[in-house]
Amino acid sequence: MKKIFLILLSTVIMWANEYQIGQTINTIILNDQFGTTHNIDKMPRTIIMTFEKEPSAVLNEYLSKQSEGYLEKNNAVFVADISEMPAFVSKSFALPKMREYKYKVLLITDENEGATYPYQEGQITIIKTENNRIKSINFTDKLSQLNKMIEK
């Protein structure tokens, strides 16, 4: 019983720390798929996040059809939470595939950091910011909605 209580408590704590509309996003320090560290003090207008394979595939399909520099032109970053992925899988398969992308993917490898961002199962998270404050949080799994959500 004590074990179940501790699991429930830690789950509640993780959810309680999730960013909400109106909150300021702290500095983000993440490596990209090439191992380059990025220190983001001033948040871009749009943070696009994926936490699972299927939403990542939808987003990658969309981004692969865009011109080079698309994310930068739209003041956006792509952040993928790969913290749940086994290290062998990420190093042997995921990272080599990501290195072929014509855009940068910032990688969350610490599950505690990933837990601070809004998430809905099977969805891409789109966070809009202004002056490092979260203006809106939206979710989609539709390729057709990404253009409007990123460029808006």
N, C-alpha and C positions, 0 to 999 in steps of 0.2 A: 504494500500500500504506500509506503514511504517513497519507493522508487517511482511509482505512478505520479504521486504528488510533485516530486522534483521535476519530472519530465513535463508535466503540465505547467508548472511555474516557469521553467525555462522557455517554454513555447510562448507563454503570455508575455514574458519580458522581451523576447525577440520581436513579437508583434508590436509591443508598446514602443519600441525604438524605431519603427518604420517612419520614414519621412512622410510628412503631411503637407497639404496646401498651406502656404503662408510661412513655412519654416525655411530657414537658411540652410543651404547645402554647404557642408564643410569642404575644405580643400580635398580634392581627389588626387591620390597618387597611385597610378596603376601602370603596369607594363602593357605594351601592345604585343601583337603576335610575333614580333621580331625581337622582343626582349628589351626594347627601349622604354625607359621610364618617362612617364608624362606626369607633370605636376600641374594640376589645373586649379588655379586660385579663383579666376573669374570664370564662372560657369557659362557655357554656351547657351544660346537661346533654347536649344532642344537637346535633350539627352534621350537617346533611344536605347532601350535595354531589352536583352533577352536572357531567359533563365533556363530554357529547355531547348532540345534539339529541333522540334517542329517549328516553333516560332522563329528560331534562328534561321531555319531553311527558308521560311517565307521572306524574312528580312533580307537575307543574302540574295535571294532571287530578285528582289526589288532593287537592291543596291548594285548588283552586277549589270543591270540594264541602264544605270545612270552614267553620266559622263564622269571622267576622272575629276576629282575635286568637288564632287556633289555635296558631301557632308560639310566641307569647309565653306562652300558658297552659301549654304543654308545655316551656317553657324550651329552645326550639330555635331555630336559625337555618338559613336556606337559603342556601347559597353555590354560585354557578354559575361555573365556569371558562369564560370566553369568550375566553381568550387566543388560541386557534387560529382564531377567527372573524375574517374580514377586517373591517377598520374600517368600510368602506362598508356591509357587511351589518349589522353591529351597530348603527351609527348610524341607518341608514335603515329597518331592519325589526325587529330583535330588541328594541332598547331601547324603541321606541314601543309594541310589543306588551306588554313587561314592565311598562310604566307603567300598564297597565290592570288589573294584578293587584291583589287586595285584601290582599296580603302583601308584605313586603320581600324583595328578592333582593340579597344582597351579591355583588359581581362581582369575580372575579379576571381581571385583564387582562394580567398579567405571567406568561409561561409558566414562568419560574423559580419563582415562588411556587406556581403550580399543581402543579408537579412534586414539591413537598414533601408533598402529600396522597396517601393511598392511592387507587388507581384500578384498576378492572377494566373492560375494554371492555364497553360495553352495559349497565352497572350503575349504580345509585344507591349512593353511599357513605354509610353511616350510622356516624358516630363518636360514641361515648358517652364522656363525660368526668366526672371527679370531681376537684375542686380543681386544675383545669387539666391533669390527667394523663389520658391516654387509657386508658380501661377496656376498651373493645372497639371493633373495627372489623368491620362487616358490610356485605355487598353484596346488593342485590336488583334485580330488574327487574319484580317483581310488585306490581301495584297492591294486591292483597289482603294483602300482608305489611306495607305501610307503617304502618298503624294500630298494629299490635303493636310494630313497631320504633321508632316515634317516641314513643308514649305509655308504653312500658315503662320 
